[in-house]
Amino acid sequence: MDNQYDAIIIGAGVGGLTCGNLLAKHGMKVVMLEQHFQPGGYCTSYKRGPYLFDVPCVMGGLRKGDPIERLLSYIGAYEKVEFLEINKLTRIIGPDMEIEWHGDTYKLEYEFIDKFPDDTAAIQRFFREVRAVWSEILDAHYKPNFFQMITYPFTYPRLVKYTNYTFNQFLNKFFTNEKIKEYLGKEAVTLGLCKEEVSALLYIGYIMGYATGGIWYPKGGFQNLSNALAECFKEHGGTLRLKTRVKKIIIKNNTAIGVELDNGETLYARYVISNADTKRTYLDLIEPHQLKQSFRSKVEQFEQSVSGFVVKLAVKMDLSEMSDYAWFFCCPEYGIVKKMLTLARENTIDLDNCSFSIDTASLIDKGTEGISMINVTLIPVPYGYNNNWLSADKKEYQALKEEVAQKLILKAQQVIPGLKDKIVFMDISTPITYARYTSATQGGWYDIAMTPAQSLMNRLGPDTSIKNLYSTGAKSMPGAGLNAAIPAGLYTADMILKGALTKGRCYLTSDLLKTIKKER
């Protein structure tokens, strides 16, 4: 077997798939190694009997001309998938009011003005600043050099100002009303943190990615997107090897030169790119003596992101009236997410007092007639709950899963009365599940936690201290989630291709966009 390549990519998540496509499209000989039997990582779907379940819920950035749409079109994947647009991100059901979280920030702004008319001026200032921050994010460099950084206080003053802000600190500049801050910060939980801890810039990017690029679900499930990216990769000449696990990255004289597989096979390349998670990459795949102890200690001390517990349900109910939303988010009290996060760090869950969501995005895609597919999701959830979910004993593990699932289903009946009696099939995912299928450390959904100190340019990558070793996907700049992991693949490829794709910016160059039109 030919074992010499230009680039080896470890992991076929969307970051790795994006990076691999771009390198292969630009003439490189690329091999991608994926431990699972199908590509996608967390961007996947799976079947249980006749029922199809998704792991992600929605993605943003797919309106014509949006950076992600342009990127997928350039690769060739956009035309292979039919994307269905959803009107609203969520309905937040709070202790004393409900908020319709529109994807459009102007509609969202009017929603908050309608609910909090006394704070109209502050709400308007807040949304103006959010849009201004987004404008700077889109225009900035993904990895500015020294000379560019010198100009940043003048060219991108908001990025400099808010780099180390949490979203709560950002909110405090505009509001004294704690209720407004609570509802504006609720969606931080979908990034695995509370508003007091999540990066302000990352959260603003999350909001605006949906606002400007829409809220989308791929018809037939998210595996269709990953399959389309994998198909394009092969069309560009790439080699995808599934059920292939990497044992270690081979490093010689502080230079990555290849990988060793679990079966003992060795592959060599000019570049090695890891789409495995941060701790697996630096603590498992790289031998300890190859890293400075200070750096290894830093990685060990990174805060890992939380995981989740998801009850996937096929129910004999017509829930089409809920298809206007990606999910419903239920919060029984103010500050509940912060409390849950504190408990999760103590490996504890309070199922009697917790927030939860009902994911309804797939309802827009008509499946089996008379059957609706939904997820009931609890987040944050610790990997270490009850001795790692009693997973050492299969029967005890299954019993604990069932116990937690039934409690969540009863809570979900607050939103969908009679749900429990209409369930025809149920599948349950725990942090143990996610760790097993993705090799993510502790089943974490977002690699390392997306705090200001671990987000955007404070995240590791795309390049590393080891020559010719790069990172991509959720571990790399800007962070986790489909809307971030896909651009991360672009930035890694661009760095290897010496700026040929973006010239260091956060989007494809106009010259490359012209080639999309010609190919069409």
C-alpha positions in Angstrom: 0.0 0.0 0.0 1.3 3.5 -0.9 2.2 5.1 2.4 3.5 8.5 1.2 1.2 11.5 1.1 1.3 15.3 1.1 -1.1 15.5 4.0 -2.5 13.0 6.6 -5.7 14.1 8.4 -6.7 12.4 11.6 -10.5 12.3 11.9 -13.3 12.8 9.4 -15.3 15.3 11.3 -16.6 18.4 9.4 -13.4 20.3 10.1 -11.2 17.5 8.8 -13.5 17.0 5.8 -13.5 20.7 4.9 -9.7 20.9 5.3 -9.1 17.7 3.3 -11.4 18.8 0.4 -9.6 22.1 0.1 -6.1 20.6 0.1 -7.1 17.9 -2.4 -8.8 20.4 -4.6 -5.6 22.3 -4.7 -3.6 19.3 -5.9 -2.4 17.7 -2.7 -2.3 13.9 -2.2 -4.4 13.6 1.0 -5.4 10.6 3.1 -8.1 11.0 5.9 -8.2 8.4 8.7 -11.4 7.9 10.6 -12.0 5.4 13.4 -15.7 5.2 12.9 -17.5 3.2 10.1 -18.9 6.5 8.6 -17.5 10.1 8.3 -18.8 13.1 10.1 -17.8 12.9 13.8 -20.6 14.7 15.6 -22.1 15.8 12.3 -23.9 12.5 11.8 -27.2 10.6 11.8 -27.9 7.0 12.6 -30.8 4.5 12.3 -32.4 2.4 14.9 -34.9 0.1 13.2 -36.8 2.3 10.7 -36.1 5.5 12.6 -33.4 8.1 11.8 -31.9 10.1 14.6 -29.6 13.1 14.2 -26.8 14.1 16.5 -26.7 17.9 15.7 -29.8 19.9 15.6 -29.3 22.7 13.0 -26.6 24.7 11.3 -26.3 28.3 10.1 -24.6 30.3 7.4 -26.2 28.8 4.3 -27.9 31.7 2.6 -26.5 32.6 -0.8 -23.3 34.5 -0.3 -22.8 33.6 3.3 -19.2 32.4 4.2 -20.2 28.8 4.9 -22.4 28.6 1.8 -19.6 29.9 -0.4 -17.2 27.5 1.2 -19.4 24.4 0.7 -20.2 25.6 -2.9 -16.4 25.9 -3.7 -15.9 22.4 -2.4 -18.9 21.1 -4.4 -20.9 19.8 -1.4 -23.6 22.5 -1.3 -25.2 21.2 -4.5 -25.3 17.6 -3.2 -27.6 18.4 -0.2 -31.0 19.9 0.0 -31.2 22.3 3.0 -34.5 23.2 4.6 -34.7 26.6 6.3 -36.3 26.9 9.8 -37.9 30.2 10.8 -36.9 30.5 14.5 -34.0 29.2 16.5 -35.9 28.6 19.8 -38.8 29.4 22.0 -37.5 30.1 25.5 -40.0 29.1 28.1 -38.9 30.9 31.3 -40.3 31.1 34.8 -42.5 34.1 34.0 -42.5 34.7 30.3 -41.7 33.2 26.9 -39.3 34.6 24.3 -39.4 33.9 20.6 -35.8 33.7 19.5 -35.9 34.8 15.9 -33.0 34.1 13.6 -33.2 37.6 12.3 -31.6 40.0 14.9 -34.0 42.8 13.9 -37.0 40.6 14.7 -35.3 39.4 17.9 -34.6 43.1 18.8 -38.3 43.9 18.4 -39.2 40.8 20.4 -37.2 42.1 23.4 -38.5 45.6 23.0 -42.0 44.2 23.1 -41.2 42.2 26.3 -39.2 45.0 27.9 -40.5 48.4 26.6 -38.9 50.3 29.4 -35.4 49.2 28.2 -35.9 50.1 24.5 -32.9 52.4 24.2 -30.6 49.9 25.9 -31.8 47.1 23.7 -31.3 49.1 20.6 -27.7 50.0 21.7 -27.0 46.4 22.5 -28.1 45.1 19.1 -26.2 47.8 17.2 -23.0 46.8 19.0 -23.6 43.1 18.3 -23.9 43.8 14.6 -20.8 46.0 14.7 -18.8 43.3 16.4 -20.0 40.8 13.8 -18.8 43.1 11.0 -15.4 43.2 12.6 -15.3 39.4 13.0 -16.0 38.9 9.3 -13.4 41.3 8.2 -10.6 40.2 10.6 -7.7 37.8 10.1 -8.0 34.3 11.5 -4.4 34.4 12.7 -3.1 38.0 12.5 0.7 38.4 12.4 2.6 40.8 14.6 2.3 43.8 12.3 -1.5 43.3 11.8 -1.9 43.0 15.5 -0.3 46.4 16.0 -3.1 47.9 13.9 -6.0 46.0 15.6 -6.8 48.6 18.2 -7.6 51.0 15.4 -8.9 48.7 12.7 -10.9 46.3 14.9 -11.3 48.1 18.2 -14.3 46.0 19.3 -12.5 42.7 18.8 -9.6 44.0 21.0 -11.9 45.4 23.6 -14.1 42.3 24.0 -11.5 39.5 23.5 -11.4 38.6 27.2 -15.0 39.4 27.9 -17.6 36.9 29.0 -21.0 37.5 27.5 -22.3 38.5 30.9 -19.6 41.2 31.1 -20.7 42.4 27.6 -24.4 42.5 28.7 -23.4 44.6 31.8 -22.3 47.4 29.5 -25.9 47.9 28.3 -28.3 46.5 31.0 -29.0 46.6 34.7 -32.2 44.7 34.2 -31.3 41.1 35.2 -34.2 39.6 33.4 -33.1 40.9 30.0 -29.6 39.7 30.7 -31.0 36.3 31.6 -33.0 35.8 28.5 -30.3 37.2 26.1 -27.8 34.9 27.6 -29.9 31.7 27.7 -28.6 30.3 24.5 -25.1 30.1 26.0 -26.1 26.7 27.2 -26.0 25.4 23.6 -22.3 26.2 23.7 -21.9 24.3 26.9 -21.6 27.2 29.3 -23.6 29.9 31.1 -23.5 33.5 30.1 -21.2 34.3 33.0 -18.5 32.0 31.5 -18.9 31.8 27.7 -16.8 34.0 25.4 -18.6 37.1 24.4 -17.2 37.2 20.9 -17.9 33.5 20.3 -21.5 33.9 21.5 -22.0 36.9 19.3 -20.7 34.9 16.4 -23.1 32.1 17.3 -26.1 34.6 17.3 -25.1 36.3 14.1 -24.2 33.2 12.2 -27.9 32.2 12.3 -29.1 35.8 11.9 -27.3 36.5 8.7 -27.0 33.0 7.3 -30.3 31.4 8.3 -31.2 28.3 10.4 -31.0 25.1 8.4 -31.6 21.4 8.5 -30.2 19.0 5.8 -33.0 17.0 4.2 -32.6 13.4 5.1 -30.4 14.1 8.1 -27.0 15.5 8.9 -25.2 12.3 7.7 -26.1 13.5 4.2 -24.0 16.6 4.7 -21.0 14.6 5.9 -21.5 12.0 3.1 -21.5 14.9 0.6 -18.3 16.3 1.9 -16.7 12.8 1.9 -17.9 12.2 -1.7 -16.4 15.5 -2.8 -13.1 14.6 -1.1 -12.9 11.5 -3.1 -13.8 13.3 -6.3 -10.9 15.7 -5.6 -8.6 12.7 -5.4 -8.5 12.2 -1.6 -8.4 8.8 0.1 -10.8 8.2 3.0 -10.0 5.2 5.2 -12.8 4.3 7.6 -12.5 2.1 10.7 -8.9 3.2 10.9 -7.6 4.3 14.3 -4.4 6.3 14.7 -2.2 5.1 17.6 0.4 8.0 17.5 1.8 10.9 15.5 5.4 10.2 14.4 7.6 13.1 15.3 11.3 13.5 14.4 13.5 16.5 15.3 10.4 18.4 16.4 8.8 17.8 13.0 5.6 15.7 12.3 6.4 13.2 9.6 3.6 10.7 9.8 1.4 8.5 11.9 1.3 4.9 13.2 -2.0 3.1 13.1 -3.3 0.7 15.7 -2.5 -2.2 13.4 1.1 -1.2 13.3 1.0 0.3 9.8 2.9 3.6 9.2 2.0 6.4 6.9 4.2 9.4 6.1 3.4 12.9 4.9 4.7 16.5 4.6 1.9 17.6 6.9 -0.1 15.9 9.7 -3.4 17.5 10.6 -5.3 16.4 13.7 -9.1 16.7 13.8 -9.0 14.6 17.0 -9.8 16.6 20.1 -7.3 18.7 22.0 -6.5 16.4 24.8 -6.4 13.2 22.7 -4.1 14.9 20.2 -1.5 16.3 22.7 -1.8 13.8 25.6 -2.5 10.5 23.7 -1.3 10.7 20.2 2.0 12.6 20.9 4.6 10.9 23.1 5.3 12.9 26.3 9.0 13.5 25.5 8.0 15.2 22.3 6.3 18.1 24.1 7.7 20.6 26.5 6.4 19.7 30.0 5.1 23.2 30.5 2.9 22.9 27.4 1.7 19.4 28.3 0.8 20.7 31.7 -1.1 23.5 30.1 -3.2 21.1 28.0 -3.8 18.9 31.0 -5.2 21.9 32.8 -7.5 23.1 30.0 -11.1 23.0 31.1 -12.9 20.3 29.2 -16.3 21.1 27.7 -19.4 19.4 29.1 -21.4 16.6 27.5 -25.1 16.0 27.4 -27.8 13.4 27.9 -30.2 13.0 25.0 -33.5 11.0 24.8 -34.2 10.4 21.1 -37.9 9.7 20.5 -40.1 8.5 17.7 -43.7 9.5 18.8 -47.0 8.8 17.2 -48.1 12.5 17.3 -48.6 15.3 14.8 -46.1 17.9 16.0 -45.9 19.9 12.8 -47.0 23.0 14.6 -43.6 22.9 16.4 -41.6 22.7 13.1 -41.2 26.5 13.1 -38.5 26.2 15.7 -35.1 24.4 16.0 -35.8 23.7 19.7 -37.8 24.7 22.7 -35.8 25.6 25.8 -37.4 25.2 29.2 -36.0 27.0 32.2 -37.8 26.7 35.6 -35.9 29.5 37.3 -33.4 32.3 36.8 -29.8 31.3 37.0 -30.6 27.6 36.5 -27.9 27.0 33.9 -25.1 28.4 36.1 -26.4 26.1 38.9 -26.4 23.1 36.7 -22.9 23.8 35.5 -21.7 24.1 39.1 -23.3 20.7 39.8 -21.8 19.1 36.7 -18.3 20.0 37.8 -19.1 18.1 41.0 -20.3 15.1 38.8 -23.8 15.7 40.0 -27.2 16.3 38.3 -30.4 17.6 40.0 -33.2 16.1 37.8 -35.8 17.7 40.0 -34.7 21.2 39.1 -33.0 21.5 35.7 -33.5 23.2 32.4 -33.9 21.1 29.2 -34.6 21.4 25.6 -36.9 19.7 23.1 -35.1 19.6 19.7 -37.7 19.8 16.9 -35.6 20.8 13.8 -36.1 17.5 12.0 -39.9 18.0 12.0 -39.4 20.2 9.0 -38.3 17.1 7.1 -41.4 14.9 6.7 -40.4 11.4 7.6 -42.5 8.4 8.4 -46.2 9.3 8.1 -47.8 9.8 11.5 -44.5 9.7 13.3 -42.6 12.7 14.7 -38.9 12.6 15.6 -37.7 14.7 18.5 -34.9 14.9 21.1 -35.2 15.7 24.7 -31.8 17.1 25.7 -30.3 17.7 29.1 -27.1 19.8 29.2 -24.7 20.3 31.0 -24.2 16.7 32.0 -21.0 15.3 33.5 -19.1 12.2 32.3 -18.4 11.2 35.9 -22.0 11.2 37.1 -22.7 8.2 39.4 -19.3 6.5 38.8 -19.2 7.2 35.1 -22.9 6.3 34.7 -22.4 2.9 36.3 -21.0 1.9 32.9 -18.8 -0.8 34.3 -21.9 -2.9 34.6 -24.1 -3.1 31.5 -27.3 -3.8 33.3 -26.8 -1.0 35.9 -25.8 1.4 33.1 -29.0 0.6 31.2 -31.1 1.0 34.3 -29.6 4.4 35.1 -30.1 5.6 31.5 -33.8 4.5 31.6 -34.3 6.2 35.0 -32.9 9.6 33.8 -34.7 9.3 30.5 -38.1 8.7 32.1 -37.7 11.8 34.3 -36.8 13.9 31.3 -39.8 12.6 29.4 -42.1 13.6 32.3 -40.6 17.1 32.2 -41.1 17.3 28.4 -44.8 16.7 28.9 -45.0 20.3 30.2 -44.5 21.3 26.5 -46.0 18.2 24.8 -48.9 16.9 26.9 -49.4 13.2 26.6 -46.0 12.6 25.2 -45.1 9.6 27.4 -48.0 7.5 26.1 -47.3 8.2 22.4 -43.7 7.0 22.3 -43.1 4.2 19.8 -39.3 4.1 20.0 -36.7 5.5 22.2 -32.9 5.6 22.0 -30.7 7.2 24.7 -27.3 8.8 24.5 -25.1 9.6 27.5 -21.6 11.1 27.8 -20.3 7.5 27.7 -22.0 7.1 24.3 -20.4 10.2 22.8 -16.9 9.2 24.1 -17.3 5.7 22.6 -18.3 6.8 19.1 -16.2 9.9 18.7 -13.3 9.4 21.1 -14.0 12.9 22.5 -12.5 13.3 25.9 -15.2 12.6 28.5 -17.7 12.7 25.7 -17.3 16.5 25.5 -19.5 18.2 22.9 -17.3 21.2 22.3 -13.7 20.0 22.8 -12.2 22.3 25.5 -14.7 24.7 27.1 -15.4 27.9 25.1 -14.4 30.4 27.7 -12.6 33.7 26.7 -9.3 32.1 27.6 -10.0 29.1 25.3 -11.8 30.6 22.3 -11.1 32.3 19.0 -7.4 33.4 18.8 -6.9 32.0 22.4 -7.6 28.5 21.1 -4.8 26.3 19.9 -4.0 26.1 16.2 -4.2 26.0 13.3 -0.4 25.7 13.5 1.4 24.2 16.5 4.8 24.3 18.2 5.7 21.1 16.3 6.7 21.8 12.7 4.3 20.6 10.0 1.7 19.5 12.7 -1.6 21.4 12.4 -5.0 21.2 14.1 -8.4 21.7 12.7 -12.1 21.4 13.6 -13.5 22.1 17.0 -10.2 22.3 18.8 -8.9 25.0 16.5 -9.7 28.7 16.0 -12.6 29.8 16.2 -14.1 27.0 18.3 -16.7 24.2 18.4 -20.1 23.8 16.6 -20.7 23.3 12.9 -20.7 27.0 12.2 -17.1 27.2 13.7 -15.6 23.8 12.8 -16.3 24.2 9.1 -14.4 27.5 8.9 -11.7 26.0 11.0 -11.1 23.5 8.2 -10.7 26.5 5.8 -8.2 28.3 8.0 -6.0 25.2 8.5 -6.0 24.5 4.7 -5.3 28.2 4.0 -2.3 28.2 6.3 -0.8 25.1 4.7 -1.5 26.6 1.2 0.2 29.8 2.2 -2.9 32.0 2.1 -4.1 30.8 -1.4 -7.7 30.5 -0.1 -8.3 33.5 2.0 -5.1 35.6 2.1 -5.4 35.2 5.9 -9.0 36.5 6.2 -12.0 34.7 7.5 -13.6 33.9 4.1 -12.7 32.7 0.6 -11.1 35.3 -1.7 -13.2 36.9 -4.4 -11.0 35.2 -7.0 -12.0 31.8 -5.8 -15.6 32.8 -5.7 -15.4 33.5 -9.4 -14.3 29.9 -10.0 -17.5 28.7 -8.3 -19.6 30.5 -10.9 -17.5 29.2 -13.7 -17.8 25.6 -12.5 -21.6 26.0 -12.2 
